[in-house]
Every structure is written in structure tokens, then in C-alpha cells.
Amino acid sequence: MRRVMKQSSCYFSKRTMILLLSLALMSLAFLKLPSFHTELKPVEVPVDNKFRKRVHSHVREILDKECRPSFARQRMVTEHHGSTPTIDPFLNKNMKLDEQIFQYPPPFGFLDMKNKLEEILNLLPVSSEQRLGERDCRRCVVVGNGGILKGLGLGHLLNRFDIIIRLNSGPLQDFSADVGNRTTIRMSYPESCPKVWEDTDPDLKYVAVIFKSVDFHWLRAMISRTPVSLWDRLFFWQNVPMSVPVKTSQFHLLNPQIIREMALDLLNYPEPKKRLWSWDQVSSFLLCFIG
């Protein structure tokens, strides 16, 4: 009997030691992992003058041409026959929500998140597009965050577009000569939201994109000017802003049907499938969007 107890105790001790050793090694591994740095520093990039002039000429040609109403939409319908009718880009509480919105998890929908969605929509004012709709035609440009714009000096030309859409935390201040300094729409999810806010346009729209359940909690805190709970912060892969310095009327929520249509209908990515513990997201699309 004593021998059995002694062997059991020895076995238990070995298991405990292995467990502690494993935890110690994991802790050391985490300490060695590189941290995420979001500070951007200007980098000098040599640009061929002929290439710069060619790009300037192309952008000026677009701006000088007569604006063509619904040109982008008509082009999409022509090239993608499966394209659906125009849908509202932003959600509001007066909209009749299509049940398809609740078919998939974020970012393609709000599966099992109806209560969270209604809570956010009740905080947001019903948006009016009258100001933007005063003109029949508007020239739009999406300014990305890639280094390809560095050194091209397109800032003054980009500022001439009617609608300027910027994604995530694309900077302005130190790069305005190349990317401009006007922003009509800033679109991001919590982790990609600018830590240092540089958008000063009075009519700016901040558009929140929901990628996971906790993003709703962050958005609620930003709209209501309340702190983000410590528990919620644990579920973000990097630090998130504790405030977004815009008025409540400037917050908008992206309609996930736009992402779903782009990924599944136009780009023909496979539908996300239910797994044992989570949903299998369309990873390549997400990486493109996050970038």
C-alpha cells in the first residue's frame, strides 16, 4: 500500500514539474515575441520623375473629365452579372433589416448579435444623406495606406475629389504632400482605428466595421463616451483607442451585406462554414481588408 502511494505521489510530482516547466517556457516565449508597433516614420523613397508626371497626368485627366453619374455602379453591373441591387451602405434604426444580415457571423453579418446591433442602432442618430445628395455626381477616391504613394506628390490632386475615403489608421500629417489632408469617410475596426486623430473635416463620417462581438462593446463606449472595460480589452489583438474625437452624428455602422456581397458574390470566395468552436472565416479576404 505504501509503495503504491509512494509511486502515485512521485508520478503526481513529475506531472506537476512538467506542467510548471511548460508554463515557464511559454512565458519566456511570449516575452520574446515581437510587439506590435503602430508608429509610422517618414521614409525617403526615390521616385522617377517621368513616372510621377505620368501619374499626375492620369489623375488630372480623371478630374478634368465630365463627371458621369452612376458610372461605377453601371461598370460593376456590366462586369459582374450577379451584382445585387444597390443597398444602403450604413445601418440605422429606421431601416427594415434583411434577415440575410443575421445569416453569417462578422464581418459578413451579425449572426446571434441582434440585441447588440439594436443597442448600437439606438445610440446612433438616423443619418441623412441630403447634403451628400445635393449633387447628382461625385468623384470618389479610396486612399490606401501602401507606400506606393510616397514621393508622388499627389496630395493637392487627391484633395480635389468630392468623396475621399481612407481606411484604418492611414496617416495624414507627415504625409499630406503625397496623400492629401481631406477625409470624407474614415473606415476602421477597433484595432485599426487611429490612435492619433488627424482628420479635421467637419462633415467627416467615421464608419465602424464589426469583425467580432467585442467590437460592438468598443463602439458603444466610443459613442457614449464611456471607458472600455478591462475585460473587453483582453479580446483585442492590440491596444485600441479609448476615444474617437467626433460627434455622435458622425458615427456610422457599415452594412455587413457590402462585405458579404464583395467577398462571396463578386470575388466568389467560399462561404464561411461552422466549425466545432468557431466559424471558418475567409482569411484571405480579411487580410486584404485589414491591410
Contacts in CASP RR format, 6 or more apart in sequence:
PFRMAT RR
TARGET T0000
AUTHOR 0000-0000-0000
METHOD contacts of the structure
MODEL  1
MRRVMKQSSCYFSKRTMILLLSLALMSLAFLKLPSFHTELKPVEVPVDNK
FRKRVHSHVREILDKECRPSFARQRMVTEHHGSTPTIDPFLNKNMKLDEQ
IFQYPPPFGFLDMKNKLEEILNLLPVSSEQRLGERDCRRCVVVGNGGILK
GLGLGHLLNRFDIIIRLNSGPLQDFSADVGNRTTIRMSYPESCPKVWEDT
DPDLKYVAVIFKSVDFHWLRAMISRTPVSLWDRLFFWQNVPMSVPVKTSQ
FHLLNPQIIREMALDLLNYPEPKKRLWSWDQVSSFLLCFIG
36 237 0 8 1.000
36 238 0 8 1.000
38 169 0 8 1.000
38 195 0 8 1.000
38 238 0 8 1.000
40 171 0 8 1.000
40 174 0 8 1.000
42 174 0 8 1.000
42 175 0 8 1.000
43 150 0 8 1.000
45 147 0 8 1.000
45 150 0 8 1.000
45 151 0 8 1.000
47 150 0 8 1.000
47 151 0 8 1.000
47 152 0 8 1.000
52 151 0 8 1.000
52 152 0 8 1.000
52 153 0 8 1.000
55 152 0 8 1.000
55 154 0 8 1.000
56 152 0 8 1.000
56 153 0 8 1.000
56 154 0 8 1.000
56 157 0 8 1.000
59 154 0 8 1.000
59 157 0 8 1.000
59 158 0 8 1.000
60 157 0 8 1.000
62 139 0 8 1.000
63 139 0 8 1.000
63 157 0 8 1.000
63 160 0 8 1.000
63 161 0 8 1.000
67 137 0 8 1.000
67 138 0 8 1.000
67 139 0 8 1.000
68 137 0 8 1.000
69 136 0 8 1.000
69 137 0 8 1.000
72 140 0 8 1.000
73 86 0 8 1.000
76 83 0 8 1.000
76 266 0 8 1.000
77 83 0 8 1.000
80 265 0 8 1.000
80 266 0 8 1.000
82 265 0 8 1.000
82 266 0 8 1.000
83 261 0 8 1.000
83 265 0 8 1.000
83 266 0 8 1.000
84 261 0 8 1.000
84 265 0 8 1.000
87 255 0 8 1.000
87 257 0 8 1.000
87 258 0 8 1.000
87 261 0 8 1.000
88 95 0 8 1.000
88 255 0 8 1.000
89 207 0 8 1.000
89 254 0 8 1.000
89 255 0 8 1.000
89 258 0 8 1.000
90 127 0 8 1.000
90 205 0 8 1.000
90 207 0 8 1.000
90 252 0 8 1.000
90 253 0 8 1.000
90 254 0 8 1.000
90 255 0 8 1.000
91 97 0 8 1.000
91 117 0 8 1.000
91 121 0 8 1.000
91 253 0 8 1.000
91 254 0 8 1.000
91 255 0 8 1.000
92 121 0 8 1.000
92 124 0 8 1.000
92 125 0 8 1.000
92 126 0 8 1.000
92 127 0 8 1.000
93 118 0 8 1.000
93 121 0 8 1.000
93 122 0 8 1.000
93 124 0 8 1.000
93 126 0 8 1.000
94 126 0 8 1.000
97 117 0 8 1.000
98 257 0 8 1.000
100 257 0 8 1.000
100 260 0 8 1.000
101 109 0 8 1.000
101 110 0 8 1.000
101 255 0 8 1.000
101 256 0 8 1.000
101 257 0 8 1.000
102 109 0 8 1.000
102 110 0 8 1.000
102 111 0 8 1.000
102 112 0 8 1.000
102 113 0 8 1.000
102 114 0 8 1.000
103 109 0 8 1.000
103 111 0 8 1.000
104 111 0 8 1.000
104 256 0 8 1.000
104 260 0 8 1.000
104 271 0 8 1.000
104 272 0 8 1.000
104 279 0 8 1.000
105 111 0 8 1.000
105 112 0 8 1.000
105 272 0 8 1.000
105 279 0 8 1.000
105 281 0 8 1.000
106 113 0 8 1.000
106 210 0 8 1.000
106 211 0 8 1.000
106 212 0 8 1.000
106 213 0 8 1.000
106 215 0 8 1.000
106 256 0 8 1.000
107 209 0 8 1.000
107 210 0 8 1.000
107 211 0 8 1.000
107 256 0 8 1.000
107 259 0 8 1.000
107 286 0 8 1.000
107 289 0 8 1.000
108 256 0 8 1.000
108 259 0 8 1.000
108 260 0 8 1.000
108 263 0 8 1.000
108 264 0 8 1.000
108 272 0 8 1.000
108 282 0 8 1.000
109 256 0 8 1.000
109 257 0 8 1.000
109 259 0 8 1.000
109 260 0 8 1.000
110 116 0 8 1.000
110 117 0 8 1.000
110 210 0 8 1.000
110 256 0 8 1.000
113 213 0 8 1.000
113 216 0 8 1.000
116 213 0 8 1.000
116 216 0 8 1.000
117 216 0 8 1.000
119 216 0 8 1.000
119 220 0 8 1.000
120 216 0 8 1.000
120 219 0 8 1.000
120 220 0 8 1.000
120 223 0 8 1.000
120 253 0 8 1.000
121 253 0 8 1.000
123 220 0 8 1.000
123 223 0 8 1.000
123 224 0 8 1.000
123 248 0 8 1.000
124 223 0 8 1.000
124 248 0 8 1.000
124 251 0 8 1.000
124 252 0 8 1.000
124 253 0 8 1.000
125 248 0 8 1.000
125 249 0 8 1.000
127 249 0 8 1.000
127 252 0 8 1.000
131 203 0 8 1.000
132 138 0 8 1.000
132 163 0 8 1.000
135 162 0 8 1.000
138 162 0 8 1.000
138 163 0 8 1.000
139 161 0 8 1.000
139 162 0 8 1.000
139 163 0 8 1.000
140 161 0 8 1.000
140 162 0 8 1.000
140 163 0 8 1.000
140 164 0 8 1.000
140 165 0 8 1.000
141 158 0 8 1.000
141 161 0 8 1.000
141 163 0 8 1.000
141 164 0 8 1.000
141 165 0 8 1.000
142 165 0 8 1.000
142 166 0 8 1.000
142 167 0 8 1.000
143 149 0 8 1.000
143 158 0 8 1.000
143 164 0 8 1.000
143 165 0 8 1.000
143 166 0 8 1.000
143 167 0 8 1.000
143 170 0 8 1.000
143 179 0 8 1.000
143 180 0 8 1.000
144 166 0 8 1.000
144 167 0 8 1.000
144 170 0 8 1.000
145 167 0 8 1.000
145 168 0 8 1.000
145 169 0 8 1.000
145 170 0 8 1.000
145 291 0 8 1.000
149 175 0 8 1.000
149 178 0 8 1.000
149 179 0 8 1.000
150 175 0 8 1.000
150 178 0 8 1.000
151 177 0 8 1.000
151 178 0 8 1.000
152 178 0 8 1.000
153 177 0 8 1.000
153 178 0 8 1.000
154 178 0 8 1.000
154 179 0 8 1.000
154 180 0 8 1.000
155 176 0 8 1.000
155 177 0 8 1.000
155 178 0 8 1.000
155 179 0 8 1.000
155 180 0 8 1.000
155 181 0 8 1.000
156 180 0 8 1.000
158 164 0 8 1.000
158 179 0 8 1.000
158 180 0 8 1.000
158 182 0 8 1.000
159 180 0 8 1.000
159 181 0 8 1.000
159 182 0 8 1.000
162 184 0 8 1.000
163 184 0 8 1.000
163 185 0 8 1.000
164 182 0 8 1.000
164 183 0 8 1.000
164 184 0 8 1.000
164 185 0 8 1.000
165 184 0 8 1.000
165 185 0 8 1.000
165 187 0 8 1.000
166 183 0 8 1.000
166 185 0 8 1.000
166 186 0 8 1.000
166 187 0 8 1.000
166 199 0 8 1.000
167 187 0 8 1.000
167 188 0 8 1.000
167 192 0 8 1.000
167 291 0 8 1.000
168 187 0 8 1.000
168 188 0 8 1.000
168 189 0 8 1.000
168 192 0 8 1.000
168 193 0 8 1.000
168 194 0 8 1.000
168 290 0 8 1.000
168 291 0 8 1.000
169 188 0 8 1.000
169 192 0 8 1.000
169 193 0 8 1.000
169 194 0 8 1.000
169 195 0 8 1.000
170 179 0 8 1.000
170 194 0 8 1.000
171 179 0 8 1.000
171 194 0 8 1.000
171 198 0 8 1.000
172 179 0 8 1.000
172 180 0 8 1.000
172 181 0 8 1.000
172 183 0 8 1.000
172 198 0 8 1.000
172 199 0 8 1.000
173 181 0 8 1.000
173 198 0 8 1.000
181 198 0 8 1.000
181 200 0 8 1.000
182 201 0 8 1.000
183 199 0 8 1.000
183 201 0 8 1.000
183 204 0 8 1.000
184 201 0 8 1.000
184 203 0 8 1.000
184 204 0 8 1.000
184 205 0 8 1.000
185 204 0 8 1.000
185 205 0 8 1.000
185 207 0 8 1.000
186 194 0 8 1.000
186 199 0 8 1.000
186 204 0 8 1.000
186 205 0 8 1.000
186 206 0 8 1.000
186 207 0 8 1.000
187 207 0 8 1.000
187 209 0 8 1.000
187 254 0 8 1.000
188 194 0 8 1.000
188 206 0 8 1.000
188 207 0 8 1.000
188 208 0 8 1.000
188 209 0 8 1.000
189 208 0 8 1.000
189 209 0 8 1.000
189 210 0 8 1.000
189 211 0 8 1.000
189 215 0 8 1.000
189 290 0 8 1.000
190 214 0 8 1.000
190 215 0 8 1.000
190 218 0 8 1.000
190 219 0 8 1.000
190 236 0 8 1.000
190 240 0 8 1.000
190 241 0 8 1.000
191 236 0 8 1.000
191 237 0 8 1.000
191 238 0 8 1.000
191 239 0 8 1.000
191 240 0 8 1.000
192 290 0 8 1.000
193 240 0 8 1.000
193 241 0 8 1.000
193 244 0 8 1.000
194 241 0 8 1.000
195 239 0 8 1.000
195 241 0 8 1.000
197 244 0 8 1.000
197 245 0 8 1.000
204 246 0 8 1.000
204 250 0 8 1.000
205 250 0 8 1.000
205 252 0 8 1.000
206 244 0 8 1.000
206 246 0 8 1.000
206 250 0 8 1.000
206 251 0 8 1.000
206 252 0 8 1.000
207 252 0 8 1.000
207 253 0 8 1.000
207 254 0 8 1.000
208 215 0 8 1.000
208 219 0 8 1.000
208 222 0 8 1.000
208 251 0 8 1.000
208 252 0 8 1.000
208 253 0 8 1.000
208 254 0 8 1.000
209 215 0 8 1.000
209 254 0 8 1.000
209 259 0 8 1.000
209 289 0 8 1.000
210 216 0 8 1.000
210 219 0 8 1.000
210 253 0 8 1.000
210 254 0 8 1.000
210 256 0 8 1.000
211 286 0 8 1.000
212 235 0 8 1.000
214 232 0 8 1.000
214 235 0 8 1.000
214 236 0 8 1.000
217 228 0 8 1.000
217 229 0 8 1.000
217 232 0 8 1.000
218 228 0 8 1.000
218 232 0 8 1.000
218 236 0 8 1.000
218 240 0 8 1.000
219 251 0 8 1.000
219 253 0 8 1.000
220 226 0 8 1.000
221 227 0 8 1.000
221 228 0 8 1.000
221 229 0 8 1.000
221 232 0 8 1.000
222 241 0 8 1.000
222 243 0 8 1.000
222 244 0 8 1.000
222 251 0 8 1.000
223 248 0 8 1.000
223 251 0 8 1.000
225 243 0 8 1.000
227 242 0 8 1.000
228 240 0 8 1.000
228 242 0 8 1.000
233 239 0 8 1.000
233 240 0 8 1.000
244 251 0 8 1.000
259 289 0 8 1.000
262 285 0 8 1.000
263 269 0 8 1.000
263 282 0 8 1.000
263 285 0 8 1.000
264 271 0 8 1.000
264 282 0 8 1.000
267 285 0 8 1.000
269 282 0 8 1.000
269 284 0 8 1.000
269 285 0 8 1.000
270 282 0 8 1.000
272 279 0 8 1.000
272 280 0 8 1.000
272 281 0 8 1.000
272 282 0 8 1.000
273 279 0 8 1.000
273 280 0 8 1.000
274 280 0 8 1.000
END
